[in-house]
């Protein structure tokens, strides 16, 4: 649930960044923090699902948007392309990486699971 919510928050922030591109450097630090955290959570979800290509992609997004060690500033055409590509990856991950439901534990006392009682 947290990962899905972070995907939506990251998508919304990246779309707002693309829409207000000229003002992007002024709110760069909070954007980097949220998107980096969201990408990290999605990468962990991908690792748990065994989809290592997705995990690698989102670990790269985590490094690009890392708030502690900035790779670059949010200005220019290349940075705009990275923002748009990140939006696309987050959006596609909503469908490609579904959270696996937790299975219930089988009863050790029920010899015929799924049978109805009389």
PyMOL commands that set and color helices and strands:
alter all, ss='L'
color gray80, all
select helices_A, chain A and resi 2-19+21-49+52-64+77-96
alter helices_A, ss='H'
color red, helices_A
deselect
rebuild
show_as cartoon
